[in-house]
């Protein structure tokens, strides 16, 4: 899954609001970004041009797994082999404020 929290963080740091996205994308596409839904490469290109940044500055790939006990595990793969992992108690509490634990794991079994 692709997450766009970096986009909204960057916009905030630049003093921009979600409505500023309408300069380059439709309100429907902006809503997709807010919901973490798929957007195409053209949209990413337009956002990078607007914000003068690289794609990695506005999005992040995350592997999401639901464990047998119902907890949610998010894995952010890293090139250095030390994956970044977060756990969430359950689907209802799947948000950063409910993160149970976060750590770097080397050579984690996937």
C-alpha positions, 0 to 999 in steps of 0.5 A: 500500500502507498501512504501519502502522509509525507505529502500532507506533512510537506504541504503543512511545512510549506504553509499549504492547505489541501485546497491548494492541490486544486491548482494541479489536480481535481478535488476527486483525486485530492480525496483519493490521496486523503484516503490513501487510494491509488493515483497515477504517475501523472498525478505524482508528477504534478504534485512533485512539480507543484511542491518542487520535490521528489516522489519519495518526499510525498509518498511511502510504500508500506506492507500491511499484514493482519496477524492471527491475533488481530493486530495490524503490522506495517512494514516499511522496507529499507534498502539497508535491510533494516525494515521499519515495523509498527504494530497496531492493536486492531483494525479500529485502532489503526492510526499512529496514536494507537501504535503499540511498538515500532522498531527496526528489524534486520533481515526480518522473515517476510 
